[in-house]
Amino acid sequence: MPELAVEGDPAVPAEEALVVDGVGDLQPIAEAFEAGRPVVVRASSAQEVRAALARPEVASVLVPEARRELLDLDLTELTYG
């Protein structure tokens, strides 16, 4: 499963995962992770991508087709400055 993908990418099995619109509520994310279910987060900004990938429970982040440029983020730079 890719770390970052466009929503609808067949490489991200969203039907098998818990798909959430952010990491604001960690309880369902933790429960899915503990149950062995992949966690996929939708994000539409660089900050949302960074917040999602900072969570060890998150398997993949999906960005909208209209924000495809987020796939080109330098994740190391975004994380460490």
Phi and psi restraints in degrees (range 20) as a CNS / XPLOR table:
assign (resid 1 and name C) (resid 2 and name N)
       (resid 2 and name CA) (resid 2 and name C) 1.0 -70.9 20.0 2
assign (resid 2 and name N) (resid 2 and name CA)
       (resid 2 and name C) (resid 3 and name N) 1.0 149.4 20.0 2
assign (resid 2 and name C) (resid 3 and name N)
       (resid 3 and name CA) (resid 3 and name C) 1.0 -67.4 20.0 2
assign (resid 3 and name N) (resid 3 and name CA)
       (resid 3 and name C) (resid 4 and name N) 1.0 -33.6 20.0 2
assign (resid 3 and name C) (resid 4 and name N)
       (resid 4 and name CA) (resid 4 and name C) 1.0 -141.2 20.0 2
assign (resid 4 and name N) (resid 4 and name CA)
       (resid 4 and name C) (resid 5 and name N) 1.0 128.3 20.0 2
assign (resid 4 and name C) (resid 5 and name N)
       (resid 5 and name CA) (resid 5 and name C) 1.0 -150.5 20.0 2
assign (resid 5 and name N) (resid 5 and name CA)
       (resid 5 and name C) (resid 6 and name N) 1.0 164.4 20.0 2
assign (resid 5 and name C) (resid 6 and name N)
       (resid 6 and name CA) (resid 6 and name C) 1.0 -81.7 20.0 2
assign (resid 6 and name N) (resid 6 and name CA)
       (resid 6 and name C) (resid 7 and name N) 1.0 140.1 20.0 2
assign (resid 6 and name C) (resid 7 and name N)
       (resid 7 and name CA) (resid 7 and name C) 1.0 -52.5 20.0 2
assign (resid 7 and name N) (resid 7 and name CA)
       (resid 7 and name C) (resid 8 and name N) 1.0 132.5 20.0 2
assign (resid 7 and name C) (resid 8 and name N)
       (resid 8 and name CA) (resid 8 and name C) 1.0 96.1 20.0 2
assign (resid 8 and name N) (resid 8 and name CA)
       (resid 8 and name C) (resid 9 and name N) 1.0 -6.7 20.0 2
assign (resid 8 and name C) (resid 9 and name N)
       (resid 9 and name CA) (resid 9 and name C) 1.0 -60.4 20.0 2
assign (resid 9 and name N) (resid 9 and name CA)
       (resid 9 and name C) (resid 10 and name N) 1.0 124.0 20.0 2
assign (resid 9 and name C) (resid 10 and name N)
       (resid 10 and name CA) (resid 10 and name C) 1.0 -65.7 20.0 2
assign (resid 10 and name N) (resid 10 and name CA)
       (resid 10 and name C) (resid 11 and name N) 1.0 -13.6 20.0 2
assign (resid 10 and name C) (resid 11 and name N)
       (resid 11 and name CA) (resid 11 and name C) 1.0 -74.2 20.0 2
assign (resid 11 and name N) (resid 11 and name CA)
       (resid 11 and name C) (resid 12 and name N) 1.0 -12.4 20.0 2
assign (resid 11 and name C) (resid 12 and name N)
       (resid 12 and name CA) (resid 12 and name C) 1.0 -109.4 20.0 2
assign (resid 12 and name N) (resid 12 and name CA)
       (resid 12 and name C) (resid 13 and name N) 1.0 105.5 20.0 2
assign (resid 12 and name C) (resid 13 and name N)
       (resid 13 and name CA) (resid 13 and name C) 1.0 -75.6 20.0 2
assign (resid 13 and name N) (resid 13 and name CA)
       (resid 13 and name C) (resid 14 and name N) 1.0 73.7 20.0 2
assign (resid 13 and name C) (resid 14 and name N)
       (resid 14 and name CA) (resid 14 and name C) 1.0 -60.1 20.0 2
assign (resid 14 and name N) (resid 14 and name CA)
       (resid 14 and name C) (resid 15 and name N) 1.0 -29.3 20.0 2
assign (resid 14 and name C) (resid 15 and name N)
       (resid 15 and name CA) (resid 15 and name C) 1.0 -68.8 20.0 2
assign (resid 15 and name N) (resid 15 and name CA)
       (resid 15 and name C) (resid 16 and name N) 1.0 -20.6 20.0 2
assign (resid 15 and name C) (resid 16 and name N)
       (resid 16 and name CA) (resid 16 and name C) 1.0 -96.6 20.0 2
assign (resid 16 and name N) (resid 16 and name CA)
       (resid 16 and name C) (resid 17 and name N) 1.0 -10.1 20.0 2
assign (resid 16 and name C) (resid 17 and name N)
       (resid 17 and name CA) (resid 17 and name C) 1.0 -105.1 20.0 2
assign (resid 17 and name N) (resid 17 and name CA)
       (resid 17 and name C) (resid 18 and name N) 1.0 165.1 20.0 2
assign (resid 17 and name C) (resid 18 and name N)
       (resid 18 and name CA) (resid 18 and name C) 1.0 -85.0 20.0 2
assign (resid 18 and name N) (resid 18 and name CA)
       (resid 18 and name C) (resid 19 and name N) 1.0 118.4 20.0 2
assign (resid 18 and name C) (resid 19 and name N)
       (resid 19 and name CA) (resid 19 and name C) 1.0 -108.5 20.0 2
assign (resid 19 and name N) (resid 19 and name CA)
       (resid 19 and name C) (resid 20 and name N) 1.0 121.6 20.0 2
assign (resid 19 and name C) (resid 20 and name N)
       (resid 20 and name CA) (resid 20 and name C) 1.0 -125.4 20.0 2
assign (resid 20 and name N) (resid 20 and name CA)
       (resid 20 and name C) (resid 21 and name N) 1.0 160.0 20.0 2
assign (resid 20 and name C) (resid 21 and name N)
       (resid 21 and name CA) (resid 21 and name C) 1.0 -98.4 20.0 2
assign (resid 21 and name N) (resid 21 and name CA)
       (resid 21 and name C) (resid 22 and name N) 1.0 42.2 20.0 2
assign (resid 21 and name C) (resid 22 and name N)
       (resid 22 and name CA) (resid 22 and name C) 1.0 136.3 20.0 2
assign (resid 22 and name N) (resid 22 and name CA)
       (resid 22 and name C) (resid 23 and name N) 1.0 174.7 20.0 2
assign (resid 22 and name C) (resid 23 and name N)
       (resid 23 and name CA) (resid 23 and name C) 1.0 -110.9 20.0 2
assign (resid 23 and name N) (resid 23 and name CA)
       (resid 23 and name C) (resid 24 and name N) 1.0 26.4 20.0 2
assign (resid 23 and name C) (resid 24 and name N)
       (resid 24 and name CA) (resid 24 and name C) 1.0 -68.2 20.0 2
assign (resid 24 and name N) (resid 24 and name CA)
       (resid 24 and name C) (resid 25 and name N) 1.0 -34.4 20.0 2
assign (resid 24 and name C) (resid 25 and name N)
       (resid 25 and name CA) (resid 25 and name C) 1.0 -111.6 20.0 2
assign (resid 25 and name N) (resid 25 and name CA)
       (resid 25 and name C) (resid 26 and name N) 1.0 102.8 20.0 2
assign (resid 25 and name C) (resid 26 and name N)
       (resid 26 and name CA) (resid 26 and name C) 1.0 -82.0 20.0 2
assign (resid 26 and name N) (resid 26 and name CA)
       (resid 26 and name C) (resid 27 and name N) 1.0 -16.0 20.0 2
assign (resid 26 and name C) (resid 27 and name N)
       (resid 27 and name CA) (resid 27 and name C) 1.0 -60.8 20.0 2
assign (resid 27 and name N) (resid 27 and name CA)
       (resid 27 and name C) (resid 28 and name N) 1.0 -52.9 20.0 2
assign (resid 27 and name C) (resid 28 and name N)
       (resid 28 and name CA) (resid 28 and name C) 1.0 -65.4 20.0 2
assign (resid 28 and name N) (resid 28 and name CA)
       (resid 28 and name C) (resid 29 and name N) 1.0 -30.2 20.0 2
assign (resid 28 and name C) (resid 29 and name N)
       (resid 29 and name CA) (resid 29 and name C) 1.0 -65.2 20.0 2
assign (resid 29 and name N) (resid 29 and name CA)
       (resid 29 and name C) (resid 30 and name N) 1.0 -47.8 20.0 2
assign (resid 29 and name C) (resid 30 and name N)
       (resid 30 and name CA) (resid 30 and name C) 1.0 -63.1 20.0 2
assign (resid 30 and name N) (resid 30 and name CA)
       (resid 30 and name C) (resid 31 and name N) 1.0 -41.9 20.0 2
assign (resid 30 and name C) (resid 31 and name N)
       (resid 31 and name CA) (resid 31 and name C) 1.0 -63.5 20.0 2
assign (resid 31 and name N) (resid 31 and name CA)
       (resid 31 and name C) (resid 32 and name N) 1.0 -43.7 20.0 2
assign (resid 31 and name C) (resid 32 and name N)
       (resid 32 and name CA) (resid 32 and name C) 1.0 -63.4 20.0 2
assign (resid 32 and name N) (resid 32 and name CA)
       (resid 32 and name C) (resid 33 and name N) 1.0 -44.4 20.0 2
assign (resid 32 and name C) (resid 33 and name N)
       (resid 33 and name CA) (resid 33 and name C) 1.0 -60.2 20.0 2
assign (resid 33 and name N) (resid 33 and name CA)
       (resid 33 and name C) (resid 34 and name N) 1.0 -46.6 20.0 2
assign (resid 33 and name C) (resid 34 and name N)
       (resid 34 and name CA) (resid 34 and name C) 1.0 -62.8 20.0 2
assign (resid 34 and name N) (resid 34 and name CA)
       (resid 34 and name C) (resid 35 and name N) 1.0 -30.8 20.0 2
assign (resid 34 and name C) (resid 35 and name N)
       (resid 35 and name CA) (resid 35 and name C) 1.0 -83.3 20.0 2
assign (resid 35 and name N) (resid 35 and name CA)
       (resid 35 and name C) (resid 36 and name N) 1.0 -2.5 20.0 2
assign (resid 35 and name C) (resid 36 and name N)
       (resid 36 and name CA) (resid 36 and name C) 1.0 82.9 20.0 2
assign (resid 36 and name N) (resid 36 and name CA)
       (resid 36 and name C) (resid 37 and name N) 1.0 14.8 20.0 2
assign (resid 36 and name C) (resid 37 and name N)
       (resid 37 and name CA) (resid 37 and name C) 1.0 -93.7 20.0 2
assign (resid 37 and name N) (resid 37 and name CA)
       (resid 37 and name C) (resid 38 and name N) 1.0 130.6 20.0 2
assign (resid 37 and name C) (resid 38 and name N)
       (resid 38 and name CA) (resid 38 and name C) 1.0 -61.9 20.0 2
assign (resid 38 and name N) (resid 38 and name CA)
       (resid 38 and name C) (resid 39 and name N) 1.0 146.8 20.0 2
assign (resid 38 and name C) (resid 39 and name N)
       (resid 39 and name CA) (resid 39 and name C) 1.0 -112.2 20.0 2
assign (resid 39 and name N) (resid 39 and name CA)
       (resid 39 and name C) (resid 40 and name N) 1.0 126.2 20.0 2
assign (resid 39 and name C) (resid 40 and name N)
       (resid 40 and name CA) (resid 40 and name C) 1.0 -121.6 20.0 2
assign (resid 40 and name N) (resid 40 and name CA)
       (resid 40 and name C) (resid 41 and name N) 1.0 132.2 20.0 2
assign (resid 40 and name C) (resid 41 and name N)
       (resid 41 and name CA) (resid 41 and name C) 1.0 -116.8 20.0 2
assign (resid 41 and name N) (resid 41 and name CA)
       (resid 41 and name C) (resid 42 and name N) 1.0 134.7 20.0 2
assign (resid 41 and name C) (resid 42 and name N)
       (resid 42 and name CA) (resid 42 and name C) 1.0 -85.6 20.0 2
assign (resid 42 and name N) (resid 42 and name CA)
       (resid 42 and name C) (resid 43 and name N) 1.0 138.0 20.0 2
assign (resid 42 and name C) (resid 43 and name N)
       (resid 43 and name CA) (resid 43 and name C) 1.0 -144.7 20.0 2
assign (resid 43 and name N) (resid 43 and name CA)
       (resid 43 and name C) (resid 44 and name N) 1.0 142.4 20.0 2
assign (resid 43 and name C) (resid 44 and name N)
       (resid 44 and name CA) (resid 44 and name C) 1.0 -125.6 20.0 2
assign (resid 44 and name N) (resid 44 and name CA)
       (resid 44 and name C) (resid 45 and name N) 1.0 12.5 20.0 2
assign (resid 44 and name C) (resid 45 and name N)
       (resid 45 and name CA) (resid 45 and name C) 1.0 -145.2 20.0 2
assign (resid 45 and name N) (resid 45 and name CA)
       (resid 45 and name C) (resid 46 and name N) 1.0 162.9 20.0 2
assign (resid 45 and name C) (resid 46 and name N)
       (resid 46 and name CA) (resid 46 and name C) 1.0 -61.1 20.0 2
assign (resid 46 and name N) (resid 46 and name CA)
       (resid 46 and name C) (resid 47 and name N) 1.0 -38.7 20.0 2
assign (resid 46 and name C) (resid 47 and name N)
       (resid 47 and name CA) (resid 47 and name C) 1.0 -65.3 20.0 2
assign (resid 47 and name N) (resid 47 and name CA)
       (resid 47 and name C) (resid 48 and name N) 1.0 -39.4 20.0 2
assign (resid 47 and name C) (resid 48 and name N)
       (resid 48 and name CA) (resid 48 and name C) 1.0 -67.8 20.0 2
assign (resid 48 and name N) (resid 48 and name CA)
       (resid 48 and name C) (resid 49 and name N) 1.0 -38.4 20.0 2
assign (resid 48 and name C) (resid 49 and name N)
       (resid 49 and name CA) (resid 49 and name C) 1.0 -61.5 20.0 2
assign (resid 49 and name N) (resid 49 and name CA)
       (resid 49 and name C) (resid 50 and name N) 1.0 -47.7 20.0 2
assign (resid 49 and name C) (resid 50 and name N)
       (resid 50 and name CA) (resid 50 and name C) 1.0 -60.5 20.0 2
assign (resid 50 and name N) (resid 50 and name CA)
       (resid 50 and name C) (resid 51 and name N) 1.0 -44.5 20.0 2
assign (resid 50 and name C) (resid 51 and name N)
       (resid 51 and name CA) (resid 51 and name C) 1.0 -62.7 20.0 2
assign (resid 51 and name N) (resid 51 and name CA)
       (resid 51 and name C) (resid 52 and name N) 1.0 -41.3 20.0 2
assign (resid 51 and name C) (resid 52 and name N)
       (resid 52 and name CA) (resid 52 and name C) 1.0 -67.3 20.0 2
assign (resid 52 and name N) (resid 52 and name CA)
       (resid 52 and name C) (resid 53 and name N) 1.0 -46.0 20.0 2
assign (resid 52 and name C) (resid 53 and name N)
       (resid 53 and name CA) (resid 53 and name C) 1.0 -72.3 20.0 2
assign (resid 53 and name N) (resid 53 and name CA)
       (resid 53 and name C) (resid 54 and name N) 1.0 -15.2 20.0 2
assign (resid 53 and name C) (resid 54 and name N)
       (resid 54 and name CA) (resid 54 and name C) 1.0 -73.7 20.0 2
assign (resid 54 and name N) (resid 54 and name CA)
       (resid 54 and name C) (resid 55 and name N) 1.0 -17.1 20.0 2
assign (resid 54 and name C) (resid 55 and name N)
       (resid 55 and name CA) (resid 55 and name C) 1.0 -86.1 20.0 2
assign (resid 55 and name N) (resid 55 and name CA)
       (resid 55 and name C) (resid 56 and name N) 1.0 122.2 20.0 2
assign (resid 55 and name C) (resid 56 and name N)
       (resid 56 and name CA) (resid 56 and name C) 1.0 -65.6 20.0 2
assign (resid 56 and name N) (resid 56 and name CA)
       (resid 56 and name C) (resid 57 and name N) 1.0 -19.0 20.0 2
assign (resid 56 and name C) (resid 57 and name N)
       (resid 57 and name CA) (resid 57 and name C) 1.0 -76.1 20.0 2
assign (resid 57 and name N) (resid 57 and name CA)
       (resid 57 and name C) (resid 58 and name N) 1.0 -18.8 20.0 2
assign (resid 57 and name C) (resid 58 and name N)
       (resid 58 and name CA) (resid 58 and name C) 1.0 -81.2 20.0 2
assign (resid 58 and name N) (resid 58 and name CA)
       (resid 58 and name C) (resid 59 and name N) 1.0 123.9 20.0 2
assign (resid 58 and name C) (resid 59 and name N)
       (resid 59 and name CA) (resid 59 and name C) 1.0 -86.9 20.0 2
assign (resid 59 and name N) (resid 59 and name CA)
       (resid 59 and name C) (resid 60 and name N) 1.0 -35.2 20.0 2
assign (resid 59 and name C) (resid 60 and name N)
       (resid 60 and name CA) (resid 60 and name C) 1.0 -156.3 20.0 2
assign (resid 60 and name N) (resid 60 and name CA)
       (resid 60 and name C) (resid 61 and name N) 1.0 153.7 20.0 2
assign (resid 60 and name C) (resid 61 and name N)
       (resid 61 and name CA) (resid 61 and name C) 1.0 -119.6 20.0 2
assign (resid 61 and name N) (resid 61 and name CA)
       (resid 61 and name C) (resid 62 and name N) 1.0 131.9 20.0 2
assign (resid 61 and name C) (resid 62 and name N)
       (resid 62 and name CA) (resid 62 and name C) 1.0 -106.0 20.0 2
assign (resid 62 and name N) (resid 62 and name CA)
       (resid 62 and name C) (resid 63 and name N) 1.0 133.2 20.0 2
assign (resid 62 and name C) (resid 63 and name N)
       (resid 63 and name CA) (resid 63 and name C) 1.0 -112.9 20.0 2
assign (resid 63 and name N) (resid 63 and name CA)
       (resid 63 and name C) (resid 64 and name N) 1.0 151.8 20.0 2
assign (resid 63 and name C) (resid 64 and name N)
       (resid 64 and name CA) (resid 64 and name C) 1.0 -68.0 20.0 2
assign (resid 64 and name N) (resid 64 and name CA)
       (resid 64 and name C) (resid 65 and name N) 1.0 153.0 20.0 2
assign (resid 64 and name C) (resid 65 and name N)
       (resid 65 and name CA) (resid 65 and name C) 1.0 -53.0 20.0 2
assign (resid 65 and name N) (resid 65 and name CA)
       (resid 65 and name C) (resid 66 and name N) 1.0 -39.1 20.0 2
assign (resid 65 and name C) (resid 66 and name N)
       (resid 66 and name CA) (resid 66 and name C) 1.0 -68.6 20.0 2
assign (resid 66 and name N) (resid 66 and name CA)
       (resid 66 and name C) (resid 67 and name N) 1.0 -13.9 20.0 2
assign (resid 66 and name C) (resid 67 and name N)
       (resid 67 and name CA) (resid 67 and name C) 1.0 -117.1 20.0 2
assign (resid 67 and name N) (resid 67 and name CA)
       (resid 67 and name C) (resid 68 and name N) 1.0 33.3 20.0 2
assign (resid 67 and name C) (resid 68 and name N)
       (resid 68 and name CA) (resid 68 and name C) 1.0 -52.5 20.0 2
assign (resid 68 and name N) (resid 68 and name CA)
       (resid 68 and name C) (resid 69 and name N) 1.0 -27.3 20.0 2
assign (resid 68 and name C) (resid 69 and name N)
       (resid 69 and name CA) (resid 69 and name C) 1.0 -61.4 20.0 2
assign (resid 69 and name N) (resid 69 and name CA)
       (resid 69 and name C) (resid 70 and name N) 1.0 -20.1 20.0 2
assign (resid 69 and name C) (resid 70 and name N)
       (resid 70 and name CA) (resid 70 and name C) 1.0 -64.8 20.0 2
assign (resid 70 and name N) (resid 70 and name CA)
       (resid 70 and name C) (resid 71 and name N) 1.0 -20.1 20.0 2
assign (resid 70 and name C) (resid 71 and name N)
       (resid 71 and name CA) (resid 71 and name C) 1.0 -65.8 20.0 2
assign (resid 71 and name N) (resid 71 and name CA)
       (resid 71 and name C) (resid 72 and name N) 1.0 -22.3 20.0 2
assign (resid 71 and name C) (resid 72 and name N)
       (resid 72 and name CA) (resid 72 and name C) 1.0 -92.0 20.0 2
assign (resid 72 and name N) (resid 72 and name CA)
       (resid 72 and name C) (resid 73 and name N) 1.0 7.1 20.0 2
assign (resid 72 and name C) (resid 73 and name N)
       (resid 73 and name CA) (resid 73 and name C) 1.0 -59.9 20.0 2
assign (resid 73 and name N) (resid 73 and name CA)
       (resid 73 and name C) (resid 74 and name N) 1.0 140.9 20.0 2
assign (resid 73 and name C) (resid 74 and name N)
       (resid 74 and name CA) (resid 74 and name C) 1.0 -84.6 20.0 2
assign (resid 74 and name N) (resid 74 and name CA)
       (resid 74 and name C) (resid 75 and name N) 1.0 96.8 20.0 2
assign (resid 74 and name C) (resid 75 and name N)
       (resid 75 and name CA) (resid 75 and name C) 1.0 -63.7 20.0 2
assign (resid 75 and name N) (resid 75 and name CA)
       (resid 75 and name C) (resid 76 and name N) 1.0 -33.1 20.0 2
assign (resid 75 and name C) (resid 76 and name N)
       (resid 76 and name CA) (resid 76 and name C) 1.0 -66.6 20.0 2
assign (resid 76 and name N) (resid 76 and name CA)
       (resid 76 and name C) (resid 77 and name N) 1.0 -46.6 20.0 2
assign (resid 76 and name C) (resid 77 and name N)
       (resid 77 and name CA) (resid 77 and name C) 1.0 -63.1 20.0 2
assign (resid 77 and name N) (resid 77 and name CA)
       (resid 77 and name C) (resid 78 and name N) 1.0 -41.9 20.0 2
assign (resid 77 and name C) (resid 78 and name N)
       (resid 78 and name CA) (resid 78 and name C) 1.0 -62.5 20.0 2
assign (resid 78 and name N) (resid 78 and name CA)
       (resid 78 and name C) (resid 79 and name N) 1.0 -37.4 20.0 2
assign (resid 78 and name C) (resid 79 and name N)
       (resid 79 and name CA) (resid 79 and name C) 1.0 -80.3 20.0 2
assign (resid 79 and name N) (resid 79 and name CA)
       (resid 79 and name C) (resid 80 and name N) 1.0 -44.7 20.0 2
assign (resid 79 and name C) (resid 80 and name N)
       (resid 80 and name CA) (resid 80 and name C) 1.0 -108.4 20.0 2
assign (resid 80 and name N) (resid 80 and name CA)
       (resid 80 and name C) (resid 81 and name N) 1.0 -6.4 20.0 2
